[in-house]
Amino acid sequence: MKNKIKVYRAMHDLSQEALAQKMGVTRQTILAIEHGKYDPSLILAAKIAKLFNVRIDDVFLLDTLEE
Amino acid sequence: MKRNYFYLFVAAVAFIEVVIFSVSVDIVDPLPSVLAIILGILGIYFVRMHLDEVIEDERTQKITEITALRTLQISWVGLFLFALWIIIEALGEEFRHFNRPLGIFGFRLLAILAGIIVLYVALSIYYNKKYGV
């Protein structure tokens, strides 16, 4: 699963720590998601998309080859 | 309380527990150790409730789940092999000199391992019903 969290974070001028705090997760979790090492739950993905005011599939992209 | 102070607190509690345990062994009285463990757990639980930062989320829970399962699997296989080895040792050469206390220990260990499987299946059925249809 690929994602554009880093891009949206930059657009909203949010650090990893600030995003983690808003989402109620650790900074390491945001880092792991950004690096593609951890796929977030549907709830967390929805919360991130809602924060950036976009749809989930604008932030998270299913890598069909990988899946 | 900040996360790092929490980890320092846990380390301090662990150190104090070790000291109390060694004193407890010296005076041949288990009461201080038992009290220290209970107070330590309560103290860590209380401090953890007052943390400012998140230390557990869905990723850490997933890590805990996988770690717990792997630990259970490895421990189970290790203890099973150990129990078999104990029983073979207890049987002695050509099964003539059965070491009864050692054999009983081996069979009890096997019974505990069987109990773990029963518990695992029971919990598996429970959670399947809870999160299934």
N, CA and C atoms of all chains as a GROMACS GRO file, in nm:
protein
  600
    1MET      N    1   0.084  -0.120   0.000
    1MET     CA    2   0.000   0.000   0.000
    1MET      C    3   0.088   0.125   0.000
    2LYS      N    4   0.065   0.209  -0.103
    2LYS     CA    5   0.139   0.336  -0.107
    2LYS      C    6   0.052   0.446  -0.049
    3ASN      N    7   0.116   0.555  -0.009
    3ASN     CA    8   0.034   0.665   0.044
    3ASN      C    9   0.103   0.800   0.022
    4LYS      N   10   0.022   0.904   0.034
    4LYS     CA   11   0.073   1.040   0.012
    4LYS      C   12   0.068   1.122   0.141
    5ILE      N   13   0.082   1.055   0.253
    5ILE     CA   14   0.072   1.127   0.382
    5ILE      C   15   0.176   1.238   0.391
    6LYS      N   16   0.297   1.207   0.346
    6LYS     CA   17   0.405   1.305   0.355
    6LYS      C   18   0.370   1.432   0.277
    7VAL      N   19   0.310   1.411   0.160
    7VAL     CA   20   0.271   1.525   0.074
    7VAL      C   21   0.163   1.608   0.144
    8TYR      N   22   0.060   1.538   0.195
    8TYR     CA   23  -0.050   1.610   0.262
    8TYR      C   24  -0.003   1.674   0.392
    9ARG      N   25   0.092   1.611   0.459
    9ARG     CA   26   0.148   1.672   0.581
    9ARG      C   27   0.215   1.802   0.548
   10ALA      N   28   0.292   1.801   0.439
   10ALA     CA   29   0.364   1.922   0.396
   10ALA      C   30   0.263   2.030   0.356
   11MET      N   31   0.157   1.990   0.286
   11MET     CA   32   0.055   2.088   0.244
   11MET      C   33  -0.014   2.153   0.364
   12HIS      N   34  -0.031   2.075   0.470
   12HIS     CA   35  -0.098   2.127   0.591
   12HIS      C   36   0.001   2.173   0.698
   13ASP      N   37   0.129   2.173   0.661
   13ASP     CA   38   0.236   2.216   0.752
   13ASP      C   39   0.229   2.143   0.888
   14LEU      N   40   0.223   2.012   0.878
   14LEU     CA   41   0.214   1.930   0.999
   14LEU      C   42   0.340   1.842   1.011
   15SER      N   43   0.393   1.836   1.131
   15SER     CA   44   0.506   1.744   1.153
   15SER      C   45   0.450   1.605   1.180
   16GLN      N   46   0.538   1.504   1.177
   16GLN     CA   47   0.493   1.368   1.209
   16GLN      C   48   0.437   1.362   1.352
   17GLU      N   49   0.506   1.433   1.442
   17GLU     CA   50   0.464   1.434   1.582
   17GLU      C   51   0.325   1.496   1.597
   18ALA      N   52   0.303   1.608   1.526
   18ALA     CA   53   0.173   1.677   1.535
   18ALA      C   54   0.061   1.590   1.478
   19LEU      N   55   0.089   1.526   1.363
   19LEU     CA   56  -0.012   1.438   1.303
   19LEU      C   57  -0.041   1.320   1.396
   20ALA      N   58   0.066   1.264   1.454
   20ALA     CA   59   0.048   1.151   1.546
   20ALA      C   60  -0.040   1.190   1.664
   21GLN      N   61  -0.014   1.309   1.717
   21GLN     CA   62  -0.092   1.357   1.832
   21GLN      C   63  -0.240   1.374   1.795
   22LYS      N   64  -0.263   1.430   1.676
   22LYS     CA   65  -0.403   1.449   1.632
   22LYS      C   66  -0.474   1.316   1.610
   23MET      N   67  -0.398   1.215   1.566
   23MET     CA   68  -0.459   1.085   1.537
   23MET      C   69  -0.461   0.992   1.659
   24GLY      N   70  -0.392   1.033   1.766
   24GLY     CA   71  -0.388   0.949   1.887
   24GLY      C   72  -0.302   0.826   1.870
   25VAL      N   73  -0.196   0.838   1.789
   25VAL     CA   74  -0.102   0.727   1.771
   25VAL      C   75   0.040   0.777   1.798
   26THR      N   76   0.136   0.686   1.796
   26THR     CA   77   0.275   0.727   1.820
   26THR      C   78   0.336   0.781   1.690
   27ARG      N   79   0.443   0.860   1.707
   27ARG     CA   80   0.511   0.914   1.588
   27ARG      C   81   0.569   0.801   1.504
   28GLN      N   82   0.612   0.694   1.573
   28GLN     CA   83   0.668   0.578   1.502
   28GLN      C   84   0.566   0.515   1.409
   29THR      N   85   0.440   0.520   1.449
   29THR     CA   86   0.334   0.462   1.364
   29THR      C   87   0.318   0.545   1.236
   30ILE      N   88   0.319   0.677   1.249
   30ILE     CA   89   0.310   0.764   1.130
   30ILE      C   90   0.431   0.738   1.039
   31LEU      N   91   0.548   0.727   1.102
   31LEU     CA   92   0.672   0.701   1.026
   31LEU      C   93   0.661   0.568   0.951
   32ALA      N   94   0.611   0.464   1.021
   32ALA     CA   95   0.598   0.331   0.960
   32ALA      C   96   0.498   0.334   0.844
   33ILE      N   97   0.389   0.409   0.860
   33ILE     CA   98   0.289   0.420   0.752
   33ILE      C   99   0.351   0.491   0.631
   34GLU      N  100   0.418   0.602   0.658
   34GLU     CA  101   0.480   0.679   0.548
   34GLU      C  102   0.582   0.596   0.470
   35HIS      N  103   0.654   0.512   0.541
   35HIS     CA  104   0.757   0.429   0.476
   35HIS      C  105   0.699   0.300   0.416
   36GLY      N  106   0.567   0.282   0.431
   36GLY     CA  107   0.501   0.164   0.375
   36GLY      C  108   0.527   0.035   0.450
   37LYS      N  109   0.575   0.048   0.574
   37LYS     CA  110   0.605  -0.073   0.653
   37LYS      C  111   0.483  -0.120   0.730
   38TYR      N  112   0.385  -0.032   0.747
   38TYR     CA  113   0.266  -0.070   0.821
   38TYR      C  114   0.143  -0.013   0.751
   39ASP      N  115   0.043  -0.100   0.728
   39ASP     CA  116  -0.083  -0.054   0.668
   39ASP      C  117  -0.180  -0.018   0.781
   40PRO      N  118  -0.228   0.106   0.783
   40PRO     CA  119  -0.316   0.145   0.894
   40PRO      C  120  -0.451   0.076   0.886
   41SER      N  121  -0.522   0.075   1.000
   41SER     CA  122  -0.658   0.020   1.000
   41SER      C  123  -0.747   0.114   0.919
   42LEU      N  124  -0.865   0.065   0.883
   42LEU     CA  125  -0.959   0.146   0.805
   42LEU      C  126  -0.998   0.272   0.882
   43ILE      N  127  -1.014   0.257   1.014
   43ILE     CA  128  -1.053   0.373   1.097
   43ILE      C  129  -0.944   0.480   1.095
   44LEU      N  130  -0.820   0.437   1.113
   44LEU     CA  131  -0.710   0.534   1.115
   44LEU      C  132  -0.694   0.599   0.977
   45ALA      N  133  -0.707   0.518   0.872
   45ALA     CA  134  -0.698   0.572   0.735
   45ALA      C  135  -0.808   0.676   0.712
   46ALA      N  136  -0.928   0.644   0.758
   46ALA     CA  137  -1.042   0.737   0.741
   46ALA      C  138  -1.018   0.865   0.820
   47LYS      N  139  -0.963   0.852   0.942
   47LYS     CA  140  -0.936   0.970   1.026
   47LYS      C  141  -0.831   1.060   0.961
   48ILE      N  142  -0.729   0.998   0.902
   48ILE     CA  143  -0.622   1.076   0.836
   48ILE      C  144  -0.680   1.149   0.715
   49ALA      N  145  -0.761   1.076   0.636
   49ALA     CA  146  -0.822   1.138   0.517
   49ALA      C  147  -0.914   1.252   0.557
   50LYS      N  148  -0.989   1.232   0.665
   50LYS     CA  149  -1.082   1.336   0.712
   50LYS      C  150  -1.005   1.461   0.757
   51LEU      N  151  -0.893   1.438   0.824
   51LEU     CA  152  -0.812   1.552   0.871
   51LEU      C  153  -0.764   1.636   0.753
   52PHE      N  154  -0.723   1.567   0.645
   52PHE     CA  155  -0.673   1.639   0.528
   52PHE      C  156  -0.787   1.682   0.435
   53ASN      N  157  -0.910   1.648   0.474
   53ASN     CA  158  -1.029   1.685   0.397
   53ASN      C  159  -1.028   1.628   0.256
   54VAL      N  160  -0.986   1.504   0.244
   54VAL     CA  161  -0.985   1.434   0.114
   54VAL      C  162  -1.044   1.295   0.132
   55ARG      N  163  -1.058   1.222   0.020
   55ARG     CA  164  -1.108   1.085   0.030
   55ARG      C  165  -0.994   0.990   0.067
   56ILE      N  166  -1.031   0.874   0.121
   56ILE     CA  167  -0.926   0.778   0.163
   56ILE      C  168  -0.836   0.741   0.045
   57ASP      N  169  -0.899   0.718  -0.073
   57ASP     CA  170  -0.817   0.674  -0.187
   57ASP      C  171  -0.736   0.788  -0.250
   58ASP      N  172  -0.755   0.911  -0.200
   58ASP     CA  173  -0.665   1.020  -0.241
   58ASP      C  174  -0.532   1.008  -0.165
   59VAL      N  175  -0.540   0.957  -0.043
   59VAL     CA  176  -0.420   0.946   0.043
   59VAL      C  177  -0.355   0.809   0.028
   60PHE      N  178  -0.440   0.705   0.027
   60PHE     CA  179  -0.385   0.569   0.023
   60PHE      C  180  -0.413   0.504  -0.113
   61LEU      N  181  -0.308   0.450  -0.173
   61LEU     CA  182  -0.321   0.389  -0.305
   61LEU      C  183  -0.287   0.241  -0.297
   62LEU      N  184  -0.381   0.160  -0.344
   62LEU     CA  185  -0.359   0.016  -0.343
   62LEU      C  186  -0.263  -0.021  -0.455
   63ASP      N  187  -0.152  -0.081  -0.417
   63ASP     CA  188  -0.053  -0.123  -0.516
   63ASP      C  189  -0.094  -0.261  -0.567
   64THR      N  190  -0.161  -0.266  -0.684
   64THR     CA  191  -0.219  -0.392  -0.733
   64THR      C  192  -0.114  -0.499  -0.759
   65LEU      N  193   0.003  -0.456  -0.805
   65LEU     CA  194   0.109  -0.555  -0.832
   65LEU      C  195   0.154  -0.622  -0.704
   66GLU      N  196   0.166  -0.538  -0.600
   66GLU     CA  197   0.213  -0.588  -0.472
   66GLU      C  198   0.107  -0.677  -0.406
   67GLU      N  199  -0.024  -0.634  -0.418
   67GLU     CA  200  -0.132  -0.709  -0.355
   67GLU      C  201  -0.161  -0.836  -0.431
   68MET      N  202   0.273   1.301   3.260
   68MET     CA  203   0.411   1.251   3.259
   68MET      C  204   0.453   1.216   3.115
   69LYS      N  205   0.576   1.250   3.082
   69LYS     CA  206   0.627   1.220   2.948
   69LYS      C  207   0.663   1.071   2.939
   70ARG      N  208   0.665   1.024   2.813
   70ARG     CA  209   0.690   0.882   2.787
   70ARG      C  210   0.825   0.835   2.844
   71ASN      N  211   0.930   0.918   2.821
   71ASN     CA  212   1.064   0.877   2.865
   71ASN      C  213   1.074   0.868   3.018
   72TYR      N  214   1.004   0.960   3.088
   72TYR     CA  215   1.003   0.955   3.235
   72TYR      C  216   0.932   0.828   3.281
   73PHE      N  217   0.830   0.788   3.205
   73PHE     CA  218   0.757   0.664   3.238
   73PHE      C  219   0.851   0.543   3.229
   74TYR      N  220   0.930   0.538   3.120
   74TYR     CA  221   1.023   0.426   3.105
   74TYR      C  222   1.129   0.426   3.216
   75LEU      N  223   1.173   0.547   3.256
   75LEU     CA  224   1.269   0.558   3.368
   75LEU      C  225   1.205   0.507   3.497
   76PHE      N  226   1.078   0.542   3.516
   76PHE     CA  227   1.005   0.497   3.635
   76PHE      C  228   0.996   0.344   3.638
   77VAL      N  229   0.965   0.284   3.522
   77VAL     CA  230   0.954   0.138   3.513
   77VAL      C  231   1.090   0.074   3.545
   78ALA      N  232   1.198   0.132   3.492
   78ALA     CA  233   1.333   0.079   3.519
   78ALA      C  234   1.364   0.089   3.668
   79ALA      N  235   1.327   0.203   3.731
   79ALA     CA  236   1.352   0.222   3.874
   79ALA      C  237   1.274   0.119   3.956
   80VAL      N  238   1.149   0.096   3.918
   80VAL     CA  239   1.066  -0.003   3.988
   80VAL      C  240   1.129  -0.142   3.976
   81ALA      N  241   1.175  -0.175   3.855
   81ALA     CA  242   1.237  -0.306   3.832
   81ALA      C  243   1.361  -0.322   3.921
   82PHE      N  244   1.442  -0.216   3.931
   82PHE     CA  245   1.564  -0.220   4.013
   82PHE      C  246   1.528  -0.242   4.161
   83ILE      N  247   1.427  -0.167   4.207
   83ILE     CA  248   1.385  -0.180   4.348
   83ILE      C  249   1.331  -0.322   4.374
   84GLU      N  250   1.258  -0.375   4.276
   84GLU     CA  251   1.204  -0.512   4.291
   84GLU      C  252   1.318  -0.613   4.309
   85VAL      N  253   1.423  -0.598   4.229
   85VAL     CA  254   1.537  -0.691   4.238
   85VAL      C  255   1.602  -0.682   4.376
   86VAL      N  256   1.619  -0.558   4.426
   86VAL     CA  257   1.680  -0.537   4.558
   86VAL      C  258   1.594  -0.604   4.666
   87ILE      N  259   1.462  -0.578   4.660
   87ILE     CA  260   1.372  -0.635   4.761
   87ILE      C  261   1.371  -0.787   4.752
   88PHE      N  262   1.377  -0.839   4.629
   88PHE     CA  263   1.377  -0.984   4.611
   88PHE      C  264   1.501  -1.046   4.675
   89SER      N  265   1.618  -0.981   4.656
   89SER     CA  266   1.741  -1.037   4.713
   89SER      C  267   1.737  -1.030   4.866
   90VAL      N  268   1.680  -0.921   4.920
   90VAL     CA  269   1.665  -0.909   5.066
   90VAL      C  270   1.572  -1.019   5.117
   91SER      N  271   1.464  -1.039   5.040
   91SER     CA  272   1.364  -1.140   5.075
   91SER      C  273   1.427  -1.280   5.082
   92VAL      N  274   1.515  -1.308   4.986
   92VAL     CA  275   1.585  -1.438   4.985
   92VAL      C  276   1.678  -1.449   5.105
   93ASP      N  277   1.747  -1.337   5.137
   93ASP     CA  278   1.842  -1.336   5.250
   93ASP      C  279   1.772  -1.365   5.383
   94ILE      N  280   1.654  -1.303   5.402
   94ILE     CA  281   1.585  -1.321   5.532
   94ILE      C  282   1.488  -1.440   5.530
   95VAL      N  283   1.487  -1.511   5.414
   95VAL     CA  284   1.402  -1.630   5.396
   95VAL      C  285   1.255  -1.599   5.431
   96ASP      N  286   1.205  -1.491   5.370
   96ASP     CA  287   1.065  -1.454   5.391
   96ASP      C  288   1.009  -1.404   5.257
   97PRO      N  289   0.912  -1.476   5.198
   97PRO     CA  290   0.863  -1.435   5.066
   97PRO      C  291   0.771  -1.312   5.067
   98LEU      N  292   0.724  -1.273   5.186
   98LEU     CA  293   0.625  -1.165   5.195
   98LEU      C  294   0.672  -1.032   5.132
   99PRO      N  295   0.796  -0.985   5.165
   99PRO     CA  296   0.840  -0.859   5.102
   99PRO      C  297   0.838  -0.865   4.949
  100SER      N  298   0.880  -0.978   4.891
  100SER     CA  299   0.880  -0.993   4.744
  100SER      C  300   0.740  -0.982   4.688
  101VAL      N  301   0.646  -1.054   4.752
  101VAL     CA  302   0.508  -1.056   4.703
  101VAL      C  303   0.448  -0.915   4.710
  102LEU      N  304   0.469  -0.850   4.825
  102LEU     CA  305   0.416  -0.713   4.842
  102LEU      C  306   0.478  -0.618   4.740
  103ALA      N  307   0.610  -0.632   4.720
  103ALA     CA  308   0.680  -0.543   4.626
  103ALA      C  309   0.628  -0.560   4.484
  104ILE      N  310   0.603  -0.685   4.446
  104ILE     CA  311   0.552  -0.710   4.309
  104ILE      C  312   0.413  -0.648   4.291
  105ILE      N  313   0.327  -0.669   4.391
  105ILE     CA  314   0.190  -0.614   4.382
  105ILE      C  315   0.195  -0.460   4.376
  106LEU      N  316   0.274  -0.399   4.468
  106LEU     CA  317   0.285  -0.253   4.470
  106LEU      C  318   0.347  -0.200   4.341
  107GLY      N  319   0.445  -0.271   4.290
  107GLY     CA  320   0.511  -0.231   4.165
  107GLY      C  321   0.414  -0.229   4.049
  108ILE      N  322   0.335  -0.335   4.036
  108ILE     CA  323   0.236  -0.343   3.927
  108ILE      C  324   0.134  -0.231   3.941
  109LEU      N  325   0.085  -0.210   4.065
  109LEU     CA  326  -0.014  -0.104   4.087
  109LEU      C  327   0.046   0.034   4.054
  110GLY      N  328   0.172   0.055   4.097
  110GLY     CA  329   0.239   0.183   4.071
  110GLY      C  330   0.254   0.210   3.922
  111ILE      N  331   0.300   0.109   3.848
  111ILE     CA  332   0.318   0.125   3.703
  111ILE      C  333   0.183   0.151   3.636
  112TYR      N  334   0.080   0.079   3.678
  112TYR     CA  335  -0.053   0.095   3.621
  112TYR      C  336  -0.105   0.238   3.647
  113PHE      N  337  -0.084   0.287   3.770
  113PHE     CA  338  -0.132   0.421   3.807
  113PHE      C  339  -0.060   0.529   3.725
  114VAL      N  340   0.073   0.518   3.716
  114VAL     CA  341   0.151   0.618   3.641
  114VAL      C  342   0.116   0.613   3.493
  115ARG      N  343   0.092   0.492   3.442
  115ARG     CA  344   0.060   0.477   3.299
  115ARG      C  345  -0.072   0.545   3.263
  116MET      N  346  -0.163   0.547   3.361
  116MET     CA  347  -0.293   0.612   3.336
  116MET      C  348  -0.278   0.763   3.322
  117HIS      N  349  -0.168   0.818   3.378
  117HIS     CA  350  -0.150   0.963   3.376
  117HIS      C  351  -0.042   1.008   3.277
  118LEU      N  352  -0.025   0.929   3.171
  118LEU     CA  353   0.074   0.966   3.069
  118LEU      C  354   0.017   1.073   2.976
  119ASP      N  355   0.101   1.169   2.936
  119ASP     CA  356   0.057   1.274   2.842
  119ASP      C  357   0.064   1.224   2.699
  120GLU      N  358   0.157   1.133   2.673
  120GLU     CA  359   0.179   1.088   2.535
  120GLU      C  360   0.123   0.949   2.514
  121VAL      N  361   0.095   0.919   2.386
  121VAL     CA  362   0.045   0.786   2.350
  121VAL      C  363   0.163   0.689   2.348
  122ILE      N  364   0.151   0.578   2.419
  122ILE     CA  365   0.259   0.478   2.412
  122ILE      C  366   0.207   0.349   2.350
  123GLU      N  367   0.074   0.339   2.332
  123GLU     CA  368   0.019   0.217   2.273
  123GLU      C  369  -0.086   0.256   2.170
  124ASP      N  370  -0.073   0.203   2.050
  124ASP     CA  371  -0.173   0.228   1.947
  124ASP      C  372  -0.193   0.099   1.866
  125GLU      N  373  -0.262   0.109   1.753
  125GLU     CA  374  -0.295  -0.014   1.680
  125GLU      C  375  -0.171  -0.088   1.629
  126ARG      N  376  -0.064  -0.013   1.594
  126ARG     CA  377   0.058  -0.080   1.546
  126ARG      C  378   0.126  -0.156   1.659
  127THR      N  379   0.138  -0.091   1.777
  127THR     CA  380   0.203  -0.159   1.890
  127THR      C  381   0.119  -0.279   1.936
  128GLN      N  382  -0.015  -0.265   1.924
  128GLN     CA  383  -0.102  -0.379   1.961
  128GLN      C  384  -0.080  -0.497   1.865
  129LYS      N  385  -0.063  -0.464   1.736
  129LYS     CA  386  -0.039  -0.570   1.638
  129LYS      C  387   0.096  -0.638   1.665
  130ILE      N  388   0.196  -0.554   1.698
  130ILE     CA  389   0.329  -0.608   1.730
  130ILE      C  390   0.318  -0.701   1.852
  131THR      N  391   0.241  -0.656   1.954
  131THR     CA  392   0.223  -0.737   2.074
  131THR      C  393   0.156  -0.870   2.041
  132GLU      N  394   0.052  -0.864   1.955
  132GLU     CA  395  -0.021  -0.987   1.916
  132GLU      C  396   0.073  -1.088   1.850
  133ILE      N  397   0.150  -1.040   1.751
  133ILE     CA  398   0.239  -1.130   1.677
  133ILE      C  399   0.348  -1.183   1.770
  134THR      N  400   0.404  -1.093   1.854
  134THR     CA  401   0.510  -1.133   1.946
  134THR      C  402   0.458  -1.240   2.044
  135ALA      N  403   0.336  -1.218   2.096
  135ALA     CA  404   0.279  -1.312   2.193
  135ALA      C  405   0.258  -1.449   2.127
  136LEU      N  406   0.207  -1.449   2.005
  136LEU     CA  407   0.181  -1.575   1.935
  136LEU      C  408   0.310  -1.652   1.908
  137ARG      N  409   0.411  -1.579   1.858
  137ARG     CA  410   0.540  -1.644   1.829
  137ARG      C  411   0.603  -1.698   1.957
  138THR      N  412   0.595  -1.619   2.066
  138THR     CA  413   0.651  -1.662   2.195
  138THR      C  414   0.583  -1.789   2.241
  139LEU      N  415   0.448  -1.791   2.229
  139LEU     CA  416   0.372  -1.910   2.268
  139LEU      C  417   0.414  -2.031   2.186
  140GLN      N  418   0.424  -2.012   2.053
  140GLN     CA  419   0.459  -2.125   1.965
  140GLN      C  420   0.597  -2.180   1.997
  141ILE      N  421   0.695  -2.088   2.009
  141ILE     CA  422   0.834  -2.132   2.034
  141ILE      C  423   0.845  -2.198   2.172
  142SER      N  424   0.780  -2.135   2.273
  142SER     CA  425   0.787  -2.191   2.409
  142SER      C  426   0.722  -2.328   2.413
  143TRP      N  427   0.607  -2.342   2.344
  143TRP     CA  428   0.535  -2.469   2.346
  143TRP      C  429   0.620  -2.581   2.286
  144VAL      N  430   0.676  -2.554   2.169
  144VAL     CA  431   0.758  -2.657   2.103
  144VAL      C  432   0.881  -2.690   2.189
  145GLY      N  433   0.944  -2.585   2.244
  145GLY     CA  434   1.062  -2.605   2.329
  145GLY      C  435   1.030  -2.689   2.451
  146LEU      N  436   0.920  -2.657   2.520
  146LEU     CA  437   0.882  -2.731   2.640
  146LEU      C  438   0.838  -2.874   2.607
  147PHE      N  439   0.774  -2.891   2.490
  147PHE     CA  440   0.731  -3.024   2.447
  147PHE      C  441   0.853  -3.115   2.427
  148LEU      N  442   0.953  -3.061   2.358
  148LEU     CA  443   1.076  -3.139   2.335
  148LEU      C  444   1.145  -3.170   2.468
  149PHE      N  445   1.144  -3.070   2.558
  149PHE     CA  446   1.206  -3.087   2.690
  149PHE      C  447   1.133  -3.197   2.768
  150ALA      N  448   0.999  -3.196   2.762
  150ALA     CA  449   0.920  -3.297   2.833
  150ALA      C  450   0.949  -3.437   2.778
  151LEU      N  451   0.956  -3.447   2.644
  151LEU     CA  452   0.987  -3.577   2.583
  151LEU      C  453   1.124  -3.627   2.628
  152TRP      N  454   1.221  -3.534   2.630
  152TRP     CA  455   1.357  -3.570   2.670
  152TRP      C  456   1.358  -3.619   2.816
  153ILE      N  457   1.282  -3.551   2.902
  153ILE     CA  458   1.275  -3.589   3.044
  153ILE      C  459   1.216  -3.730   3.057
  154ILE      N  460   1.109  -3.756   2.981
  154ILE     CA  461   1.042  -3.889   2.990
  154ILE      C  462   1.137  -3.999   2.940
  155ILE      N  463   1.208  -3.970   2.832
  155ILE     CA  464   1.303  -4.070   2.779
  155ILE      C  465   1.414  -4.096   2.881
  156GLU      N  466   1.461  -3.987   2.944
  156GLU     CA  467   1.564  -4.001   3.048
  156GLU      C  468   1.511  -4.083   3.165
  157ALA      N  469   1.383  -4.057   3.202
  157ALA     CA  470   1.322  -4.125   3.316
  157ALA      C  471   1.304  -4.275   3.288
  158LEU      N  472   1.277  -4.307   3.162
  158LEU     CA  473   1.256  -4.448   3.127
  158LEU      C  474   1.385  -4.530   3.143
  159GLY      N  475   1.497  -4.464   3.124
  159GLY     CA  476   1.624  -4.533   3.141
  159GLY      C  477   1.654  -4.629   3.027
  160GLU      N  478   1.762  -4.700   3.041
  160GLU     CA  479   1.803  -4.792   2.935
  160GLU      C  480   1.707  -4.910   2.924
  161GLU      N  481   1.658  -4.932   2.806
  161GLU     CA  482   1.567  -5.044   2.776
  161GLU      C  483   1.448  -5.050   2.873
  162PHE      N  484   1.408  -4.935   2.921
  162PHE     CA  485   1.288  -4.919   3.007
  162PHE      C  486   1.294  -5.003   3.136
  163ARG      N  487   1.412  -5.037   3.182
  163ARG     CA  488   1.421  -5.123   3.301
  163ARG      C  489   1.421  -5.044   3.432
  164HIS      N  490   1.489  -4.926   3.426
  164HIS     CA  491   1.505  -4.848   3.550
  164HIS      C  492   1.425  -4.720   3.541
  165PHE      N  493   1.296  -4.728   3.560
  165PHE     CA  494   1.210  -4.610   3.548
  165PHE      C  495   1.229  -4.518   3.669
  166ASN      N  496   1.273  -4.394   3.638
  166ASN     CA  497   1.291  -4.293   3.744
  166ASN      C  498   1.155  -4.226   3.765
  167ARG      N  499   1.083  -4.271   3.865
  167ARG     CA  500   0.943  -4.229   3.882
  167ARG      C  501   0.925  -4.077   3.901
  168PRO      N  502   0.998  -4.013   3.997
  168PRO     CA  503   0.977  -3.868   4.014
  168PRO      C  504   1.003  -3.788   3.886
  169LEU      N  505   1.111  -3.825   3.816
  169LEU     CA  506   1.145  -3.754   3.692
  169LEU      C  507   1.038  -3.778   3.584
  170GLY      N  508   0.991  -3.906   3.577
  170GLY     CA  509   0.887  -3.942   3.479
  170GLY      C  510   0.758  -3.866   3.505
  171ILE      N  511   0.721  -3.859   3.634
  171ILE     CA  512   0.597  -3.787   3.670
  171ILE      C  513   0.608  -3.639   3.631
  172PHE      N  514   0.727  -3.581   3.657
  172PHE     CA  515   0.749  -3.441   3.618
  172PHE      C  516   0.730  -3.423   3.468
  173GLY      N  517   0.786  -3.516   3.390
  173GLY     CA  518   0.774  -3.509   3.244
  173GLY      C  519   0.630  -3.519   3.197
  174PHE      N  520   0.556  -3.614   3.255
  174PHE     CA  521   0.415  -3.632   3.216
  174PHE      C  522   0.329  -3.513   3.260
  175ARG      N  523   0.361  -3.455   3.377
  175ARG     CA  524   0.287  -3.336   3.422
  175ARG      C  525   0.311  -3.219   3.328
  176LEU      N  526   0.435  -3.208   3.283
  176LEU     CA  527   0.468  -3.101   3.188
  176LEU      C  528   0.389  -3.120   3.058
  177LEU      N  529   0.378  -3.246   3.013
  177LEU     CA  530   0.299  -3.276   2.892
  177LEU      C  531   0.152  -3.241   2.914
  178ALA      N  532   0.102  -3.270   3.037
  178ALA     CA  533  -0.039  -3.239   3.068
  178ALA      C  534  -0.062  -3.089   3.064
  179ILE      N  535   0.034  -3.011   3.117
  179ILE     CA  536   0.021  -2.864   3.114
  179ILE      C  537   0.020  -2.815   2.970
  180LEU      N  538   0.106  -2.874   2.886
  180LEU     CA  539   0.112  -2.834   2.745
  180LEU      C  540  -0.018  -2.869   2.673
  181ALA      N  541  -0.078  -2.983   2.709
  181ALA     CA  542  -0.209  -3.019   2.652
  181ALA      C  543  -0.314  -2.918   2.699
  182GLY      N  544  -0.304  -2.877   2.825
  182GLY     CA  545  -0.397  -2.776   2.879
  182GLY      C  546  -0.386  -2.644   2.805
  183ILE      N  547  -0.264  -2.608   2.768
  183ILE     CA  548  -0.244  -2.484   2.692
  183ILE      C  549  -0.314  -2.492   2.557
  184ILE      N  550  -0.307  -2.610   2.493
  184ILE     CA  551  -0.375  -2.628   2.363
  184ILE      C  552  -0.527  -2.614   2.382
  185VAL      N  553  -0.579  -2.676   2.489
  185VAL     CA  554  -0.724  -2.668   2.516
  185VAL      C  555  -0.764  -2.522   2.537
  186LEU      N  556  -0.684  -2.449   2.616
  186LEU     CA  557  -0.713  -2.308   2.642
  186LEU      C  558  -0.708  -2.227   2.512
  187TYR      N  559  -0.609  -2.256   2.428
  187TYR     CA  560  -0.594  -2.186   2.300
  187TYR      C  561  -0.718  -2.209   2.211
  188VAL      N  562  -0.760  -2.335   2.203
  188VAL     CA  563  -0.877  -2.368   2.120
  188VAL      C  564  -1.003  -2.300   2.175
  189ALA      N  565  -1.019  -2.304   2.309
  189ALA     CA  566  -1.137  -2.242   2.371
  189ALA      C  567  -1.140  -2.092   2.344
  190LEU      N  568  -1.026  -2.026   2.361
  190LEU     CA  569  -1.020  -1.882   2.335
  190LEU      C  570  -1.041  -1.851   2.187
  191SER      N  571  -0.987  -1.938   2.103
  191SER     CA  572  -1.003  -1.921   1.958
  191SER      C  573  -1.151  -1.928   1.919
  192ILE      N  574  -1.224  -2.026   1.978
  192ILE     CA  575  -1.368  -2.040   1.951
  192ILE      C  576  -1.443  -1.916   2.000
  193TYR      N  577  -1.405  -1.870   2.122
  193TYR     CA  578  -1.471  -1.752   2.180
  193TYR      C  579  -1.453  -1.628   2.092
  194TYR      N  580  -1.329  -1.603   2.049
  194TYR     CA  581  -1.304  -1.483   1.968
  194TYR      C  582  -1.358  -1.496   1.826
  195ASN      N  583  -1.366  -1.622   1.777
  195ASN     CA  584  -1.428  -1.644   1.646
  195ASN      C  585  -1.575  -1.606   1.651
  196LYS      N  586  -1.640  -1.642   1.763
  196LYS     CA  587  -1.782  -1.608   1.779
  196LYS      C  588  -1.798  -1.458   1.799
  197LYS      N  589  -1.707  -1.400   1.877
  197LYS     CA  590  -1.716  -1.256   1.908
  197LYS      C  591  -1.698  -1.170   1.783
  198TYR      N  592  -1.602  -1.207   1.700
  198TYR     CA  593  -1.572  -1.126   1.580
  198TYR      C  594  -1.622  -1.191   1.452
  199GLY      N  595  -1.698  -1.301   1.464
  199GLY     CA  596  -1.750  -1.367   1.345
  199GLY      C  597  -1.897  -1.336   1.327
  200VAL      N  598  -1.965  -1.426   1.257
  200VAL     CA  599  -2.109  -1.402   1.233
  200VAL      C  600  -2.192  -1.477   1.337
   0.00000   0.00000   0.00000
